[in-house]
Amino acid sequence: MDRITFQKVTTCEYPSLFPIYKRYIYPAVEVSFGWDEEYQIQRFTSAYKKEWFEWIMFNGERLGFICTKQEEASVHIHLLIIFDKYQKKGVGSAVMKYYQRHYSDKVTKCCLSAFKSNQQVIDFYLSLGYQIVNEDKHFVDMERSLCFNGYMGY
């Protein structure tokens, strides 16, 4: 059966991530702050460590990438980028469900931030059960519990 898999980004591949990041993040950054190329390059390389990145793969083809950091009680999804031709096909939902299952025995919640200007992304995470827990002028912070809260049958 075919399924989505994940492949660690290598040291040689890491420099290729910024142009992809720029392609998908530029519109939201431009609306919120204005795009400053030098600042964005510096921020990308200092804020996101290579070991936090994984390619999202299907039958040997890259569908996008995800950047996560596990903390003591939570996992933070820094970036989830699904390439255009794979959007609206369930890839993002499948990836998030995989990560929620993967981390459910390690941490109690999954956290992320989204640009307020990107309502499509906010709606996507809300549809997956995330709740807005904080917001400021440009961002919403969202969380989803990974603790089982269903009926046990006894």
DRENNUMI-832409 format. One record per atom (N, C-alpha, C): residue number from 1; residue in three letters; atom name; x negated, z negated, y negated. Coordinates in steps of 0.1 Angstrom, whole numbers. Last residue first. Layout:
   num   residu   atome       X       Z       Y
   NUM      ALA      CA       X       Z       Y
...
//
This chain:
   num   residu   atome       X       Z       Y
   154      TYR       N     158    -300     -18
   154      TYR      CA     160    -314     -12
   154      TYR       C     163    -324     -22
   153      GLY       N     151    -277     -30
   153      GLY      CA     160    -276     -19
   153      GLY       C     162    -290     -12
   152      MET       N     137    -273     -54
   152      MET      CA     129    -274     -41
   152      MET       C     138    -275     -29
   151      TYR       N     141    -253     -82
   151      TYR      CA     148    -262     -72
   151      TYR       C     140    -262     -59
   150      GLY       N     113    -250    -104
   150      GLY      CA     125    -245     -97
   150      GLY       C     130    -256     -88
   149      ASN       N      90    -250    -118
   149      ASN      CA     101    -259    -123
   149      ASN       C     114    -255    -116
   148      PHE       N      55    -250    -116
   148      PHE      CA      68    -247    -109
   148      PHE       C      79    -256    -114
   147      CYS       N      37    -241    -144
   147      CYS      CA      41    -252    -135
   147      CYS       C      54    -247    -129
   146      LEU       N      29    -226    -164
   146      LEU      CA      26    -220    -151
   146      LEU       C      30    -230    -140
   145      SER       N      46    -218    -194
   145      SER      CA      42    -228    -184
   145      SER       C      40    -221    -171
   144      ARG       N      33    -199    -220
   144      ARG      CA      42    -199    -209
   144      ARG       C      37    -209    -199
   143      GLU       N      32    -193    -256
   143      GLU      CA      28    -200    -243
   143      GLU       C      38    -198    -233
   142      MET       N      19    -180    -286
   142      MET      CA      29    -180    -275
   142      MET       C      23    -187    -263
   141      ASP       N      17    -177    -321
   141      ASP      CA      11    -182    -309
   141      ASP       C      22    -184    -298
   140      VAL       N      17    -150    -343
   140      VAL      CA      25    -160    -335
   140      VAL       C      17    -164    -323
   139      PHE       N       2    -142    -375
   139      PHE      CA       2    -144    -360
   139      PHE       C      13    -152    -355
   138      HIS       N       2    -142    -403
   138      HIS      CA      -1    -130    -396
   138      HIS       C       1    -130    -380
   137      LYS       N      11    -167    -413
   137      LYS      CA      14    -155    -420
   137      LYS       C      12    -142    -412
   136      ASP       N      19    -183    -382
   136      ASP      CA      14    -184    -396
   136      ASP       C      17    -170    -402
   135      GLU       N      34    -203    -356
   135      GLU      CA      32    -190    -363
   135      GLU       C      26    -193    -377
   134      ASN       N      40    -215    -323
   134      ASN      CA      34    -217    -337
   134      ASN       C      34    -203    -343
   133      VAL       N      53    -209    -300
   133      VAL      CA      50    -223    -303
   133      VAL       C      45    -226    -316
   132      ILE       N      74    -187    -284
   132      ILE      CA      66    -189    -296
   132      ILE       C      65    -204    -299
   131      GLN       N      71    -183    -249
   131      GLN      CA      78    -189    -261
   131      GLN       C      69    -190    -272
   130      TYR       N      75    -161    -222
   130      TYR      CA      66    -168    -232
   130      TYR       C      75    -172    -243
   129      GLY       N      90    -145    -204
   129      GLY      CA      92    -160    -204
   129      GLY       C      83    -167    -214
   128      LEU       N      87    -118    -207
   128      LEU      CA      80    -124    -196
   128      LEU       C      81    -140    -195
   127      SER       N      99    -113    -231
   127      SER      CA     106    -109    -219
   127      SER       C     100    -114    -206
   126      LEU       N      80    -122    -248
   126      LEU      CA      92    -130    -247
   126      LEU       C     100    -126    -235
   125      TYR       N      61    -101    -245
   125      TYR      CA      58    -114    -240
   125      TYR       C      70    -123    -239
   124      PHE       N      76     -80    -257
   124      PHE      CA      71     -79    -243
   124      PHE       C      68     -92    -237
   123      ASP       N      80     -89    -283
   123      ASP      CA      92     -88    -274
   123      ASP       C      88     -86    -259
   122      ILE       N      54     -87    -292
   122      ILE      CA      60    -100    -291
   122      ILE       C      72    -100    -282
   121      VAL       N      50     -60    -290
   121      VAL      CA      42     -69    -282
   121      VAL       C      48     -82    -281
   120      GLN       N      69     -51    -310
   120      GLN      CA      70     -46    -296
   120      GLN       C      62     -55    -286
   119      GLN       N      60     -63    -333
   119      GLN      CA      72     -68    -327
   119      GLN       C      73     -63    -313
   118      ASN       N      35     -67    -349
   118      ASN      CA      36     -59    -337
   118      ASN       C      48     -65    -329
   117      SER       N      31     -84    -370
   117      SER      CA      35     -70    -374
   117      SER       C      38     -62    -361
   116      LYS       N      21    -107    -359
   116      LYS      CA      35    -107    -363
   116      LYS       C      40     -93    -366
   115      PHE       N       0    -103    -331
   115      PHE      CA       2    -100    -346
   115      PHE       C      17    -100    -348
   114      ALA       N      -3    -131    -309
   114      ALA      CA       1    -117    -312
   114      ALA       C       3    -115    -327
   113      SER       N     -20    -150    -285
   113      SER      CA     -15    -148    -299
   113      SER       C     -12    -134    -300
   112      LEU       N     -15    -172    -256
   112      LEU      CA     -19    -160    -263
   112      LEU       C     -14    -159    -277
   111      CYS       N     -17    -190    -225
   111      CYS      CA     -15    -190    -240
   111      CYS       C     -20    -176    -245
   110      CYS       N      -3    -206    -198
   110      CYS      CA     -10    -194    -202
   110      CYS       C      -7    -193    -217
   109      LYS       N      -8    -238    -181
   109      LYS      CA      -1    -229    -190
   109      LYS       C     -10    -217    -194
   108      THR       N     -22    -253    -163
   108      THR      CA      -7    -256    -164
   108      THR       C       0    -246    -173
   107      VAL       N     -45    -241    -138
   107      VAL      CA     -42    -246    -152
   107      VAL       C     -27    -247    -153
   106      LYS       N     -47    -235    -111
   106      LYS      CA     -59    -239    -118
   106      LYS       C     -56    -246    -132
   105      ASP       N     -25    -224     -99
   105      ASP      CA     -31    -235     -93
   105      ASP       C     -43    -241     -99
   104      SER       N     -20    -202    -116
   104      SER      CA     -10    -213    -115
   104      SER       C     -15    -225    -108
   103      TYR       N     -37    -180    -119
   103      TYR      CA     -41    -192    -126
   103      TYR       C     -31    -204    -123
   102      HIS       N     -24    -161    -103
   102      HIS      CA     -38    -164    -101
   102      HIS       C     -42    -177    -107
   101      ARG       N       2    -159    -116
   101      ARG      CA       0    -164    -102
   101      ARG       C     -14    -169     -99
   100      GLN       N      -6    -148    -140
   100      GLN      CA       1    -161    -140
   100      GLN       C       0    -167    -126
    99      TYR       N     -18    -125    -132
    99      TYR      CA     -26    -135    -139
    99      TYR       C     -19    -149    -138
    98      TYR       N       4    -111    -122
    98      TYR      CA      -7    -114    -114
    98      TYR       C     -15    -125    -119
    97      LYS       N      20    -109    -145
    97      LYS      CA      25    -117    -134
    97      LYS       C      14    -120    -124
    96      MET       N       4     -92    -161
    96      MET      CA       6    -106    -165
    96      MET       C      12    -115    -154
    95      VAL       N       4     -69    -145
    95      VAL      CA      -9     -76    -148
    95      VAL       C      -6     -90    -152
    94      ALA       N      31     -62    -145
    94      ALA      CA      25     -65    -133
    94      ALA       C      12     -73    -135
    93      SER       N      35     -58    -173
    93      SER      CA      42     -68    -166
    93      SER       C      35     -72    -153
    92      GLY       N      18     -35    -176
    92      GLY      CA      15     -48    -184
    92      GLY       C      22     -60    -177
    91      VAL       N      30     -17    -159
    91      VAL      CA      17     -21    -157
    91      VAL       C      14     -34    -164
    90      GLY       N      55      -6    -164
    90      GLY      CA      55     -18    -157
    90      GLY       C      41     -23    -154
    89      LYS       N      55      16    -181
    89      LYS      CA      56      19    -166
    89      LYS       C      55       6    -158
    88      LYS       N      48      13    -207
    88      LYS      CA      62      15    -204
    88      LYS       C      65      19    -189
    87      GLN       N      16      29    -205
    87      GLN      CA      25      20    -211
    87      GLN       C      40      24    -207
    86      TYR       N      -1      48    -196
    86      TYR      CA       4      39    -186
    86      TYR       C      14      29    -192
    85      LYS       N     -10      63    -217
    85      LYS      CA      -2      70    -207
    85      LYS       C       3      61    -196
    84      ASP       N     -23      43    -233
    84      ASP      CA     -11      49    -237
    84      ASP       C      -3      55    -225
    83      PHE       N     -37      15    -215
    83      PHE      CA     -38      28    -221
    83      PHE       C     -25      35    -223
    82      ILE       N     -33     -18    -224
    82      ILE      CA     -29      -8    -214
    82      ILE       C     -30       6    -221
    81      ILE       N     -49     -47    -231
    81      ILE      CA     -48     -33    -236
    81      ILE       C     -45     -24    -224
    80      LEU       N     -50     -78    -240
    80      LEU      CA     -44     -70    -229
    80      LEU       C     -42     -56    -235
    79      LEU       N     -70    -105    -250
    79      LEU      CA     -66     -91    -251
    79      LEU       C     -60     -86    -239
    78      HIS       N     -69    -132    -244
    78      HIS      CA     -74    -128    -257
    78      HIS       C     -69    -114    -260
    77      ILE       N     -51    -156    -229
    77      ILE      CA     -52    -141    -228
    77      ILE       C     -56    -136    -242
    76      HIS       N     -63    -185    -217
    76      HIS      CA     -60    -178    -229
    76      HIS       C     -62    -163    -227
    75      VAL       N     -51    -210    -196
    75      VAL      CA     -59    -198    -197
    75      VAL       C     -54    -191    -209
    74      SER       N     -55    -246    -196
    74      SER      CA     -48    -234    -199
    74      SER       C     -57    -222    -197
    73      ALA       N     -70    -269    -194
    73      ALA      CA     -56    -270    -190
    73      ALA       C     -49    -257    -191
    72      GLU       N     -97    -259    -200
    72      GLU      CA     -95    -270    -191
    72      GLU       C     -80    -270    -185
    71      GLU       N     -96    -223    -199
    71      GLU      CA    -100    -235    -205
    71      GLU       C     -96    -247    -195
    70      GLN       N    -106    -190    -193
    70      GLN      CA    -100    -202    -187
    70      GLN       C    -105    -214    -194
    69      LYS       N     -99    -161    -209
    69      LYS      CA    -108    -173    -209
    69      LYS       C    -101    -185    -204
    68      THR       N     -97    -126    -206
    68      THR      CA     -92    -139    -205
    68      THR       C    -103    -149    -205
    67      CYS       N     -88     -94    -212
    67      CYS      CA     -99    -103    -216
    67      CYS       C     -92    -117    -216
    66      ILE       N     -83     -63    -196
    66      ILE      CA     -78     -76    -200
    66      ILE       C     -90     -85    -203
    65      PHE       N     -76     -27    -199
    65      PHE      CA     -85     -39    -197
    65      PHE       C     -78     -52    -201
    64      GLY       N     -65       2    -182
    64      GLY      CA     -67      -6    -194
    64      GLY       C     -77     -17    -191
    63      LEU       N     -66      17    -160
    63      LEU      CA     -53      17    -167
    63      LEU       C     -54      10    -180
    62      ARG       N     -88      37    -142
    62      ARG      CA     -87      26    -152
    62      ARG       C     -74      28    -160
    61      GLU       N     -86      45    -108
    61      GLU      CA     -84      49    -122
    61      GLU       C     -82      37    -131
    60      GLY       N     -85      37     -81
    60      GLY      CA     -98      41     -87
    60      GLY       C     -98      45    -102
    59      ASN       N     -59      29     -78
    59      ASN      CA     -64      40     -71
    59      ASN       C     -77      46     -77
    58      PHE       N     -61      12    -107
    58      PHE      CA     -51      16     -98
    58      PHE       C     -56      29     -91
    57      MET       N     -73     -16    -127
    57      MET      CA     -75      -4    -119
    57      MET       C     -63      -1    -110
    56      ILE       N     -84     -29    -156
    56      ILE      CA     -72     -29    -148
    56      ILE       C     -73     -15    -140
    55      TRP       N    -115     -46    -160
    55      TRP      CA    -108     -33    -160
    55      TRP       C     -95     -35    -151
    54      GLU       N    -120     -76    -177
    54      GLU      CA    -119     -69    -164
    54      GLU       C    -111     -56    -167
    53      PHE       N    -140    -100    -195
    53      PHE      CA    -133     -87    -194
    53      PHE       C    -132     -82    -180
    52      TRP       N    -156    -122    -197
    52      TRP      CA    -141    -125    -198
    52      TRP       C    -133    -112    -196
    51      GLU       N    -182    -115    -198
    51      GLU      CA    -177    -120    -185
    51      GLU       C    -162    -123    -186
    50      LYS       N    -186    -108    -225
    50      LYS      CA    -185     -98    -215
    50      LYS       C    -179    -103    -202
    49      LYS       N    -167    -127    -249
    49      LYS      CA    -178    -126    -240
    49      LYS       C    -176    -115    -229
    48      TYR       N    -156    -124    -280
    48      TYR      CA    -152    -120    -267
    48      TYR       C    -164    -118    -258
    47      ALA       N    -168    -130    -305
    47      ALA      CA    -156    -138    -300
    47      ALA       C    -153    -135    -286
    46      SER       N    -189    -113    -309
    46      SER      CA    -192    -128    -309
    46      SER       C    -180    -136    -304
    45      THR       N    -180     -88    -308
    45      THR      CA    -191     -91    -299
    45      THR       C    -194    -106    -299
    44      PHE       N    -158     -89    -326
    44      PHE      CA    -156     -85    -312
    44      PHE       C    -167     -90    -304
    43      ARG       N    -171     -95    -350
    43      ARG      CA    -162    -104    -345
    43      ARG       C    -159    -101    -330
    42      GLN       N    -187     -72    -354
    42      GLN      CA    -193     -85    -353
    42      GLN       C    -184     -95    -346
    41      ILE       N    -167     -53    -356
    41      ILE      CA    -177     -52    -346
    41      ILE       C    -184     -65    -344
    40      GLN       N    -153     -63    -379
    40      GLN      CA    -146     -62    -366
    40      GLN       C    -156     -60    -354
    39      TYR       N    -173     -61    -399
    39      TYR      CA    -167     -74    -396
    39      TYR       C    -161     -73    -382
    38      GLU       N    -176     -33    -400
    38      GLU      CA    -187     -42    -397
    38      GLU       C    -182     -56    -392
    37      GLU       N    -149     -24    -407
    37      GLU      CA    -156     -20    -395
    37      GLU       C    -167     -30    -391
    36      ASP       N    -121     -38    -416
    36      ASP      CA    -135     -38    -421
    36      ASP       C    -144     -36    -408
    35      TRP       N     -88     -31    -424
    35      TRP      CA     -99     -30    -413
    35      TRP       C    -112     -29    -420
    34      GLY       N     -64     -54    -434
    34      GLY      CA     -73     -43    -438
    34      GLY       C     -84     -43    -428
    33      PHE       N     -47     -74    -425
    33      PHE      CA     -59     -78    -433
    33      PHE       C     -67     -66    -439
    32      SER       N     -23     -62    -414
    32      SER      CA     -24     -76    -417
    32      SER       C     -36     -80    -427
    31      VAL       N     -27     -35    -411
    31      VAL      CA     -15     -40    -418
    31      VAL       C     -17     -54    -423
    30      GLU       N     -51     -35    -396
    30      GLU      CA     -50     -28    -409
    30      GLU       C     -38     -33    -418
    29      VAL       N     -44     -48    -373
    29      VAL      CA     -54     -54    -382
    29      VAL       C     -53     -48    -396
    28      ALA       N     -25     -29    -363
    28      ALA      CA     -21     -43    -366
    28      ALA       C     -31     -50    -375
    27      PRO       N     -42      -6    -359
    27      PRO      CA     -29      -6    -368
    27      PRO       C     -25     -20    -372
    26      TYR       N     -64     -15    -342
    26      TYR      CA     -66     -11    -356
    26      TYR       C     -53     -11    -364
    25      ILE       N     -60     -18    -315
    25      ILE      CA     -58     -30    -324
    25      ILE       C     -58     -26    -339
    24      TYR       N     -66       6    -302
    24      TYR      CA     -53      -1    -300
    24      TYR       C     -50     -12    -310
    23      ARG       N     -91      14    -312
    23      ARG      CA     -80      24    -310
    23      ARG       C     -66      17    -309
    22      LYS       N    -106      -9    -309
    22      LYS      CA    -103      -3    -322
    22      LYS       C     -91       6    -321
    21      TYR       N    -108     -10    -281
    21      TYR      CA    -102     -21    -288
    21      TYR       C     -98     -16    -302
    20      ILE       N    -123      13    -277
    20      ILE      CA    -110      12    -271
    20      ILE       C    -102       1    -278
    19      PRO       N    -147       7    -290
    19      PRO      CA    -139      18    -294
    19      PRO       C    -125      18    -289
    18      PHE       N    -154     -17    -274
    18      PHE      CA    -151     -18    -288
    18      PHE       C    -143      -6    -293
    17      LEU       N    -161      -9    -248
    17      LEU      CA    -149     -16    -250
    17      LEU       C    -145     -16    -265
    16      SER       N    -187       1    -244
    16      SER      CA    -176      11    -245
    16      SER       C    -162       4    -248
    15      PRO       N    -203     -21    -241
    15      PRO      CA    -203     -15    -254
    15      PRO       C    -192      -4    -255
    14      TYR       N    -198     -28    -213
    14      TYR      CA    -193     -36    -224
    14      TYR       C    -193     -29    -237
    13      GLU       N    -211     -12    -194
    13      GLU      CA    -198      -8    -198
    13      GLU       C    -193     -15    -211
    12      CYS       N    -234     -26    -188
    12      CYS      CA    -235     -13    -193
    12      CYS       C    -222      -8    -199
    11      THR       N    -224     -50    -178
    11      THR      CA    -232     -50    -190
    11      THR       C    -233     -37    -196
    10      THR       N    -190     -43    -165
    10      THR      CA    -205     -45    -164
    10      THR       C    -211     -46    -178
     9      VAL       N    -160     -59    -159
     9      VAL      CA    -167     -50    -168
     9      VAL       C    -182     -53    -167
     8      LYS       N    -146     -63    -127
     8      LYS      CA    -154     -69    -138
     8      LYS       C    -160     -58    -146
     7      GLN       N    -115     -51    -119
     7      GLN      CA    -129     -49    -117
     7      GLN       C    -136     -54    -129
     6      PHE       N     -85     -54    -101
     6      PHE      CA     -93     -57    -112
     6      PHE       C    -107     -56    -109
     5      THR       N     -56     -35     -91
     5      THR      CA     -67     -44     -88
     5      THR       C     -75     -45    -101
     4      ILE       N     -23     -27     -81
     4      ILE      CA     -33     -28     -92
     4      ILE       C     -43     -38     -88
     3      ARG       N     -19      -9     -50
     3      ARG      CA     -16     -19     -59
     3      ARG       C     -27     -20     -70
     2      ASP       N      -6       8     -22
     2      ASP      CA     -13       9     -34
     2      ASP       C      -9      -3     -43
     1      MET       N      -8       0      12
     1      MET      CA       0       0       0
     1      MET       C      -9       0     -12
//
